[in-house]
């Protein structure tokens, strides 16, 4: 069996005295798109923050063959585990180009950084038209493109995307989902938290259902899409 890029066993995390995650087990193979689905408050964002080491956790997290428990967030980032946070978290007063280059702040390969910037603008062509515009004046969809592009500039091995479609029109969501498929084709693995469950499962290979901090179901995406309980609970069908 191929060693997964990310392997998580018994992960517990929370905030202060309040536990949120209770023994999460999951894995992500290289080249996959894996969707995390669940209701608001289920623990999906907390899971991504624990994997990024923004919050403390217990359990085993092996990334790219290395146990990363106890590492500082910037070290995890440097290893190639990169998160696109909920709410985009751009630097509003900086230009779109400056925001994109912030993703590459740890990189010394300047020629490759320049080539990657051009590649990001090819993948997300709206950004090329907005490079000199202040990020705070971009539309919601353009800001989300900028946030994804900034993460790509870090040369991630695993891209974790949190609630990409929040507040966006369906046509923009479709464009961003297409971009994630293209990103996967470029060799980047994707772990996706997405409120539009049907859309997420349309592009994903597999999915995990999280309820009250626990994984309650794991299956291939097509099986989850067609499961009557999943359709009733998360799709309203």
C-alpha positions, -999 to +999 in steps of 0.1 A: +000+000+000+013+035-009+023+056+021-002+085+023+010+121+021-010+129+053-018+103+080-037+114+111-044+091+140-062+098+173-061+136+168-077+156+197-079+194+199-099+222+212-098+257+227-089+261+263-110+237+284-134+230+256-126+199+235-137+200+198-120+171+181-122+136+196-099+110+182-099+120+145-084+094+121-080+103+084-055+100+056-049+118+023-030+101-006-007+121-029-026+136-058-060+133-042-088+158-035-104+149-002-135+167+011-144+172+047-181+176+052-203+183+082-226+209+097-214+242+111-196+236+144-187+200+136-150+207+139-138+210+103-120+243+107-106+232+140-091+202+123-074+223+096-060+246+123-047+216+143-030+202+112-015+237+106-004+237+142-022+271+148-038+254+178-023+227+200-034+191+196-026+156+207-023+125+186-002+115+156+002+136+125+026+122+099+031+144+068+053+134+039+068+106+060+076+128+090+060+130+124+052+167+127+037+168+162+053+195+183+066+216+153+060+253+152+034+265+126+060+281+104+080+249+102+049+230+092+042+256+066+078+253+053+074+215+049+046+222+024+014+219+045-003+252+036-038+264+045-061+288+027-079+302+058-116+308+061-123+345+055-092+348+032-072+369+056-055+391+030-035+422+037-061+447+026-037+477+021-012+457+000-016+450-037-028+417-050+008+411-063+023+419-028-002+395-012+007+367-036+044+372-030+038+370+008+031+334+002+067+329-010+084+348+018+104+317+029+116+309-006+151+319-019+146+306-054+137+341-069+136+329-105+112+301-097+091+325-076+087+348-106+078+318-128+053+306-102+037+340-100+031+339-137+018+303-134-007+314-107-019+343-129-024+318-158-044+295-135-064+324-121-064+349-150-085+375-132-055+380-108-033+392-137-057+420-143-057+430-106-020+427-096-016+464-089-050+468-072-052+469-034-065+436-021-091+454+001-108+467-031-111+434-049-144+416-052-151+386-029-143+362-057-111+380-066-101+380-029-106+342-027-085+338-059-058+359-043-059+338-011-056+306-031-028+321-052-009+332-022-010+297-008+002+283-041+031+307-040+044+288-010+049+257-033+026+235-012+026+197-012-008+197+005-032+226+000-059+229+027-088+251+017-113+262+042-149+273+032-138+286-003-174+294-015-185+314+015-204+345+003-197+339-034-220+335-064-224+300-078-206+309-110-176+320-091-177+289-070-176+268-101-146+287-114-127+281-081-136+244-081-123+241-116-091+258-104-087+232-076-090+204-102-063+221-123-042+226-091-044+188-085-033+182-121-002+202-113+007+177-086-007+195-055-028+174-031-060+191-018-079+188+015-111+208+011-136+220+037-166+233+018-202+243+028-214+234-007-213+197+000-225+186-034-200+207-052-172+195-030-181+158-036-183+165-074-146+172-076-133+151-047-120+115-048-130+107-013-148+123+016-150+122+054-182+132+073-175+149+106-201+153+134-194+167+169-157+163+165-156+128+152-154+111+119-187+092+114-183+082+078-155+078+052-161+067+017-154+075-020-171+107-031-195+091-055-208+068-028-213+097-004-231+118-030-255+090-036-260+080+000-297+089+010-287+100+045-259+123+033-283+137+007-310+143+033-287+157+059-263+179+039-280+184+005-316+188+017-328+162-008 
